[in-house]
């Protein structure tokens, strides 16, 4: 059974990527796996959670806005961003500061 990402005590940041896929894989599966592998190696990366039905939602957690900007500008990530039209009919990126969290 999957578990939510183990994040530190707030504050920290969340990047919420919400998308509707295009038809076909078009290399998406391989690239998505590669992006997670690279993100895990980035300074300031705290975790990731992802779910896909009709709408896909991936939330990545970061220690700072600077860490998010560095990831956004990573060469491989930039290459993936340029292929967004191959994989997504629509998408939205939201960046939030997590002030509070609770759960079991």
ROSE-4610 file (N, C-alpha, C; in Angstrom, 1 decimal, always signed):
// ROSE-4610
residu = [X/X/X/X/X/X/X/X/X/X/X/X/X/X/X/X/X/X/X/X/X/X/X/X/X/X/X/X/X/X/X/X/X/X/X/X/X/X/X/X/X/X/X/X/X/X/X/X/X/X/X/X/X/X/X/X/X/X/X/X/X/X/X/X/X/X/X/X/X/X/X/X/X/X/X/X/X/X/X/X/X/X/X/X/X/X/X/X/X/X/X/X/X/X/X/X/X/X/X/X/X/X/X/X/X/X/X/X/X/X/X/X/X/X/X/X/X/X/X/X/X/X/X/X/X/X/X/X/X/X/X/X/X/X/X/X/X/X/X/X/X/X/X/X/X/X/X/X/X/X/X/X/X/X/X/X/X/X/X/X/X/X/X/X/X/X/X/X/X/X/X/X/X/X/X/X/X/X/X/X/X/X/X/X/X/X/X/X/X/X/X/X/X/X/X/X/X/X/X/X/X/X/X/X/X/X/X/X/X/X/X/X/X/X/X/X/X/X/X/X/X/X/X/X/X/X/X/X/X/X/X/X/X/X/X/X/X/X/X/X/X/X/X/X/X/X/X/X/X/X/X/X/X/X/X/X/X/X/X/X/X/X/X/X/X/X/X/X/X/X/X/X/X/X/X/X/X/X/X/X/X/X/X/X/X/X/X/X/X/X/X/X/X/X/X/X/X/X/X/X/X/X/X/X/X/X/X/X/X/X/X/X]
num = [1/1/1/2/2/2/3/3/3/4/4/4/5/5/5/6/6/6/7/7/7/8/8/8/9/9/9/10/10/10/11/11/11/12/12/12/13/13/13/14/14/14/15/15/15/16/16/16/17/17/17/18/18/18/19/19/19/20/20/20/21/21/21/22/22/22/23/23/23/24/24/24/25/25/25/26/26/26/27/27/27/28/28/28/29/29/29/30/30/30/31/31/31/32/32/32/33/33/33/34/34/34/35/35/35/36/36/36/37/37/37/38/38/38/39/39/39/40/40/40/41/41/41/42/42/42/43/43/43/44/44/44/45/45/45/46/46/46/47/47/47/48/48/48/49/49/49/50/50/50/51/51/51/52/52/52/53/53/53/54/54/54/55/55/55/56/56/56/57/57/57/58/58/58/59/59/59/60/60/60/61/61/61/62/62/62/63/63/63/64/64/64/65/65/65/66/66/66/67/67/67/68/68/68/69/69/69/70/70/70/71/71/71/72/72/72/73/73/73/74/74/74/75/75/75/76/76/76/77/77/77/78/78/78/79/79/79/80/80/80/81/81/81/82/82/82/83/83/83/84/84/84/85/85/85/86/86/86/87/87/87/88/88/88/89/89/89/90/90/90/91/91/91/92/92/92/93/93/93/94/94/94/95/95/95/96/96/96/97/97/97/98/98/98/99/99/99/100/100/100/101/101/101/102/102/102/103/103/103/104/104/104]
x = [+0.8/+0.0/+0.9/+0.6/+1.4/+1.3/+2.3/+2.2/+2.4/+1.9/+2.2/+3.7/+4.2/+5.6/+5.8/+7.0/+7.4/+8.1/+7.3/+7.8/+8.2/+9.1/+9.5/+8.4/+8.7/+7.7/+7.7/+6.5/+6.4/+7.1/+7.5/+7.0/+8.0/+7.4/+8.1/+7.2/+7.6/+6.8/+6.3/+5.2/+4.6/+4.4/+4.8/+4.5/+3.5/+2.3/+1.2/+1.0/+1.2/+1.1/-0.1/-1.1/-2.4/-2.5/-2.9/-2.8/-3.9/-4.2/-5.0/-4.1/-4.0/-3.1/-3.7/-2.8/-3.1/-3.2/-3.7/-3.8/-2.4/-2.1/-0.9/+0.2/+1.2/+2.3/+3.3/+3.7/+4.6/+5.9/+6.4/+7.6/+7.3/+6.1/+5.8/+6.2/+5.9/+6.2/+7.7/+8.5/+10.0/+10.4/+9.9/+10.4/+9.9/+8.6/+8.1/+9.0/+9.4/+10.2/+11.6/+12.1/+13.4/+13.4/+12.3/+12.1/+12.1/+11.4/+11.3/+12.7/+13.4/+14.8/+15.7/+15.6/+16.4/+16.0/+14.7/+14.2/+14.7/+14.7/+15.1/+16.6/+17.4/+18.8/+19.0/+18.0/+18.1/+18.2/+19.1/+19.1/+17.8/+17.3/+16.0/+14.8/+14.9/+13.8/+13.4/+12.1/+11.6/+10.7/+10.1/+9.3/+8.3/+7.6/+6.7/+5.5/+4.3/+3.1/+2.5/+1.9/+1.3/+0.1/-0.9/-2.1/-2.7/-3.2/-3.7/-5.0/-6.0/-7.3/-7.6/-8.8/-9.0/-8.1/-7.9/-6.9/-5.8/-4.6/-3.4/-3.0/-2.5/-2.0/-0.7/+0.3/+1.6/+2.0/+2.3/+2.7/+4.2/+5.0/+6.4/+6.6/+7.5/+7.7/+9.2/+9.4/+10.7/+10.9/+12.2/+12.6/+12.5/+12.6/+12.6/+12.2/+11.9/+11.6/+12.8/+14.0/+15.2/+15.4/+15.1/+15.2/+14.3/+13.1/+12.1/+12.6/+13.1/+13.6/+14.8/+15.7/+16.8/+16.3/+15.3/+14.7/+14.1/+13.3/+12.6/+13.6/+14.8/+15.9/+16.8/+16.7/+17.5/+17.4/+18.5/+18.5/+17.6/+17.6/+16.7/+15.3/+15.0/+13.6/+13.2/+14.0/+13.7/+13.3/+14.1/+13.8/+12.4/+12.1/+10.8/+9.7/+9.9/+8.9/+8.6/+9.6/+9.4/+8.6/+8.4/+7.6/+6.2/+5.8/+4.5/+3.4/+3.5/+2.4/+2.2/+3.3/+3.2/+2.4/+2.4/+1.8/+0.6/+0.4/-0.7/-1.7/-2.9/-3.9/-4.1/-4.0/-4.0/-3.2/-2.6/-2.0/-1.9/-1.7/-1.6/-0.5/+0.3/+1.3/+1.0/+1.0/+0.7/+1.8/+2.3/+3.4/+2.8/+2.9/+2.3/+3.3/+3.1/+3.9/+3.0/+3.5/+2.8/+3.1/+2.0/+2.1/+1.8/+1.0/+0.5/+0.2/+0.4/+0.0/-0.3/-1.2/-1.5/-2.0/-2.1/-2.5/-2.1/-2.3/-1.9/-1.0]
y = [-1.2/+0.0/+1.2/+2.2/+3.4/+4.2/+5.0/+5.9/+7.4/+8.3/+9.7/+10.0/+11.0/+11.4/+11.8/+11.4/+11.8/+13.1/+14.2/+15.5/+16.0/+17.0/+17.6/+18.5/+19.0/+20.0/+21.2/+21.8/+23.0/+24.1/+25.1/+25.4/+24.7/+24.3/+23.9/+24.2/+23.8/+24.1/+22.9/+23.1/+22.0/+22.6/+21.8/+22.1/+21.1/+21.6/+20.7/+20.8/+19.7/+19.6/+18.8/+19.4/+18.8/+18.7/+17.6/+17.4/+16.5/+16.7/+15.8/+15.3/+14.0/+13.5/+13.5/+13.5/+13.2/+11.7/+11.3/+9.8/+9.3/+8.1/+7.4/+7.8/+6.9/+7.2/+8.2/+8.1/+9.1/+9.3/+8.2/+8.3/+8.9/+9.1/+9.7/+8.9/+7.6/+6.7/+6.7/+6.6/+6.6/+7.9/+9.0/+10.4/+10.7/+10.3/+10.5/+9.8/+8.6/+7.8/+8.5/+9.0/+9.7/+11.0/+11.7/+13.0/+12.7/+11.7/+11.4/+11.0/+10.2/+9.8/+11.0/+11.9/+13.1/+14.0/+14.2/+15.1/+14.6/+13.3/+12.8/+13.2/+13.4/+13.7/+15.2/+16.0/+17.5/+18.0/+18.9/+19.5/+20.2/+20.0/+20.5/+19.7/+18.6/+17.7/+17.0/+17.0/+16.3/+15.1/+15.0/+13.8/+14.1/+13.1/+13.2/+12.2/+12.6/+11.8/+12.0/+10.9/+11.0/+10.1/+10.5/+9.7/+10.1/+9.1/+9.4/+8.7/+9.4/+8.9/+9.7/+10.3/+11.2/+12.4/+12.9/+14.0/+13.4/+13.8/+13.3/+14.5/+14.1/+15.0/+14.5/+15.3/+15.0/+16.2/+15.9/+16.9/+16.6/+17.5/+17.3/+18.4/+18.0/+18.8/+19.2/+20.5/+21.1/+22.0/+22.1/+22.9/+24.4/+24.9/+26.3/+26.6/+27.9/+28.4/+28.3/+28.5/+28.4/+27.0/+26.0/+24.6/+24.3/+24.8/+24.6/+25.3/+26.5/+27.2/+26.4/+25.9/+25.1/+23.9/+23.2/+22.0/+22.5/+23.5/+24.0/+24.3/+24.7/+25.1/+23.9/+22.8/+21.6/+21.3/+21.0/+20.8/+19.7/+18.5/+17.4/+17.8/+18.5/+18.9/+19.9/+20.8/+21.8/+21.0/+20.0/+19.2/+18.5/+18.0/+17.4/+18.4/+19.6/+20.7/+21.1/+21.0/+21.4/+20.3/+19.1/+18.1/+18.0/+19.0/+19.0/+18.8/+19.4/+19.2/+17.8/+17.0/+15.6/+14.7/+15.2/+14.4/+14.9/+16.2/+16.8/+17.6/+17.4/+18.2/+19.5/+19.4/+20.6/+20.3/+21.4/+21.2/+22.5/+22.4/+23.6/+23.3/+24.3/+24.1/+25.2/+24.7/+25.6/+25.4/+26.5/+26.4/+27.0/+26.3/+26.6/+26.5/+27.3/+27.2/+26.4/+25.3/+24.5/+25.1/+25.5/+26.1/+25.2/+24.2/+23.3/+21.9/+20.8/+19.5/+18.7/+17.7/+16.7/+15.5/+14.4/+13.1/+12.0/+10.8/+9.6/+8.7]
z = [+0.0/+0.0/+0.0/-0.9/-1.0/+0.3/+0.6/+1.7/+1.2/+2.0/+1.6/+1.8/+1.1/+1.3/+2.7/+3.2/+4.6/+4.5/+4.9/+4.8/+6.2/+6.2/+7.5/+8.1/+9.3/+9.8/+8.9/+8.7/+7.9/+8.6/+7.8/+6.4/+5.4/+4.3/+3.1/+1.9/+0.7/-0.4/-1.2/-1.9/-2.7/-4.1/-5.1/-6.5/-6.9/-7.3/-7.7/-9.2/-9.8/-11.3/-11.6/-12.2/-12.5/-14.0/-14.6/-16.0/-16.6/-17.8/-18.6/-19.8/-19.9/-20.9/-22.3/-23.3/-24.7/-24.8/-26.0/-26.3/-26.6/-26.2/-26.5/-25.5/-25.4/-24.4/-24.9/-26.2/-26.8/-26.0/-25.3/-24.5/-23.1/-22.7/-21.4/-20.3/-20.3/-19.1/-18.8/-19.8/-19.6/-19.1/-19.6/-19.2/-17.8/-17.5/-16.1/-15.1/-15.4/-14.4/-14.3/-15.4/-15.4/-14.6/-14.7/-14.0/-12.5/-12.0/-10.6/-10.1/-10.9/-10.5/-10.4/-11.3/-11.2/-10.1/-9.9/-8.8/-7.4/-7.2/-5.9/-5.6/-6.7/-6.5/-6.3/-6.4/-6.4/-4.9/-4.6/-3.3/-3.0/-1.8/-1.4/-1.7/-2.5/-2.8/-1.5/-1.2/+0.0/-0.2/-1.4/-1.7/-2.8/-3.2/-4.3/-4.1/-4.6/-4.6/-5.9/-6.4/-7.8/-7.9/-8.6/-8.9/-10.2/-11.0/-12.3/-12.5/-12.9/-13.3/-14.6/-14.7/-15.8/-15.7/-14.5/-14.2/-13.4/-13.8/-13.1/-12.2/-11.0/-10.0/-9.4/-9.6/-9.0/-8.1/-6.9/-5.9/-5.5/-5.8/-5.3/-4.2/-3.2/-2.0/-2.0/-1.6/-1.7/-0.5/-0.1/+1.1/+0.9/-0.4/-0.6/-2.0/-2.2/-3.6/-4.5/-3.9/-4.7/-5.2/-4.4/-4.8/-6.0/-5.9/-7.0/-8.2/-8.1/-9.3/-10.0/-9.1/-9.6/-10.4/-9.8/-10.5/-11.8/-11.8/-13.0/-14.1/-13.8/-14.8/-15.1/-14.4/-14.7/-16.2/-16.9/-18.3/-18.8/-18.1/-18.5/-18.2/-17.2/-16.9/-17.9/-18.3/-19.4/-20.7/-21.0/-22.2/-22.1/-21.0/-20.7/-20.9/-20.3/-20.4/-21.9/-22.7/-24.1/-24.8/-24.3/-24.9/-24.3/-23.5/-22.8/-23.8/-25.0/-26.0/-26.5/-26.4/-26.8/-25.8/-24.5/-23.4/-22.8/-22.8/-22.1/-23.0/-22.9/-23.5/-22.8/-21.5/-20.6/-19.3/-18.8/-17.5/-16.7/-15.4/-14.6/-13.5/-13.2/-12.2/-11.1/-9.9/-8.7/-7.7/-7.2/-6.2/-4.9/-3.8/-2.5/-1.4/-0.4/+0.8/+1.8/+2.3/+3.3/+4.7/+5.3/+6.6/+7.8/+7.4/+8.5/+7.8/+8.6/+8.1/+9.3/+9.1/+10.2/+9.5/+10.2/+9.7/+10.6/+10.1/+10.9/+10.1]
